[in-house]
Amino acid sequence: MTLLKASEVRPDAEGHFATITLDETARHRRRMRMVTDRLPDGSSVEFLLDLPEARLLRQGEGLVLSDGRVIEVRAAPEDLMEVSGRDARHLLALAWQIGNRHLPAEIKDTTIRLRRDHVIRTMLEGLGATVSDVKAAFDPEGGAYDHGHAHSHGTHHHGAGHDHDHLGMRGRDSEDHRHGHSATHSDYDGDGHDD
């Protein structure tokens, strides 16, 4: 029996026959064997996600199978931190710090959501942020990640003398500098290190 393929993503899942519930990391894919959530009869459908380019599958989007049926993407609740600032300007400054560390972040009206990370929590609280734990679907901002490439950094260059010490803690980069996806850093900054 030939494995069904899903090679098209629709902005909605109108008329879907099944769902698939995935966390944010599992939703950032190009090609992968997947299985739907259980159907009412207890069965499930296995299929091959086969997209032209890696992308983040969003809550409510529809994966179109080769037989024409549609599967709705659902975002699984995850352990997150919700970050608040004293005011709008303070929250912007916190957002800059988060962005400078390349962390996937979901921007809400008055808060920012991130994956739980004790090092980042300590850094943000040290900057005056209020940080609380939440369990919710994680739908980070797309930015460069949503335009069909798997975060290759493309033109990610720094000037000479930039030491790229993201967390202010040398030696912790491999443990705590998480991008939330599988990326191979092959860029060379020209200042003596690979990013």
N, C-alpha and C positions, 0 to 999 in steps of 0.2 A: 504494500500500500504506500502510495506517494505521500510524503509529509506535506500538509498544507503550508503555504507561505503567506506572510503578510508583508507586502512591499509598498503599501500606500498608507498614509496617515491622514485622516480627515479631521477637520477642526471640531467636529462633534461626532457623537456615536449614535445618532438617531437610528432607531430600529435594531439596535444591537441585540444579539442572541445570548451573549456571555460577557463576563467581565474578567479583568486580570488586575490584581492588586499588588503593587510593587512599591518599594521605597525609592527614594530619589536616585540612589546609586544604580539600582537595577533598572530604573527608567531611562538612564543615559546609555543608549546602546545603538548599534548599527545592525549587527548580525548575531542572533542568539536563539537557541532552542528555548521555547517557552511553553507553559501550560496554563490554561485558563483556570479561574476559580471554579469550584464545583457547580455544575448545573443542577436544576431541581431534581433530576433523576439520579443524582449522585455521581454522574460521569463528568469527565473534563475533556478538553480538546487540546491536543499537542500541536504546535505549529512552529515554523521557523520565521522569526523576524528577520527580514532581509531587505534593509533599507539602503538606498544609494550612498548615504552618508550618516555618520553618527549624529544623534540629536537627543534632546531630552523630551521624552514623551510626557505630555501634560495631562493633568486631571481632566477627564471628560472627553479627551480625544478618542477617535475611533480607528482601530487597526482593521484594514480591509483584507480579508482572506482571499486566496486565489479562487475560492468558490463563490465569492461575492458577499458572504456573511461578514458581519461587523462585530468586533470585540471592543467593549468600552474600557479605557484605561482608568484605573482608580489609584489614587496616591495613598499609600499605607501610612498610618500615623507613626511618627518617629519621636525619639527623645531629643528635644530641642531646647535651646536657651532663648528667652525673649529679652531683648535689650531695650531699656528705656533711658532717655536722657533727661536732664533738668528742664530743657526747653528745646525748641526746634534747632537752634544753632549748635547746641551741645550734641544733639542726635546726629547732625551732619558731621561734626568732628569725629564722633564715634564711627560713623559709616565710613569716613575716610580711612581710619585706622584699620577697620575690617577689610576694606577694599585693598589696602596696601599689603595685606597678608594673603591676598588671592583666595579668601574664604567664600564659598558659596553662601549667599545671604538672601533671605526673603524680606523685601521691604514692605512693611504694613503702613497704615496711616501715621501711627505715632510710635511704632516699635520696629525693631529688626529681629528676625529669627535666624538662628544659626544652629548647627549641630552642637551638641554638648561637648565641651572640651575644657578641662579644668585650667589649663594654662591660659587659654583665651579669656575665660571667665575672670581669672585673677587680674589679667592685664586690663580688661574693661572696667572692672570694679575699681582698680587703681586709678582709672581715668574719671571716676565719679559716676559711672553708669549703675543703674539698677538692673540686676540680672536675675530672672526667675526661670524655673524649669517648667516646660509645657510639653504635652504630648499632642502632636498635630501633624497633619500632612505637610510635607516640606516641598515648597514650590519656589526655588530660588530664582532670582533674576537671571535672564538668559544672557544678555550681553553678547560677547563674542562666541560663547559656547553654543548658542542656539542657531547659528548660521551654517550648520553642516560640517563643522570640523571638531575633532576630538581634542581641543585645547592644546594645540601644538606650539602656542606662544608666538608663532609667526615672527613679528617684529619686536619681540620683547627684549629690548637692549637697554642697558644702563650706561651712564657716563663712567669714565675712569674714576676709580676711587670708591665706587659704590660697593659696599661689602655685602649687600643683600641679606643682612642679618634680620630676617623678618620678625622674629619674636624677641629680639634683644637677648637671645640666649644661644650662643654658639653651641653646636653639637646637638641641639634639640630639633633641628630642621626636619630630619627624616621622620621623627616621631610625631611632631605636632604641626608641621606645615602640610596639612591635608587639603588637596584640591577637590576631593569628592568625586573623583573619576580616575580612570587609569590613563596616565599621560606619560610619555617618554620625553624627558627634557633633553633635547639635543642642541639647544641654542648655546652659543658661546658669547659671553658678554664682552670679551676683549679686554677684561681687566683681571685675568688670571683665574677665573673659575667658570664652570658651567652652571647655568641656572637650574 
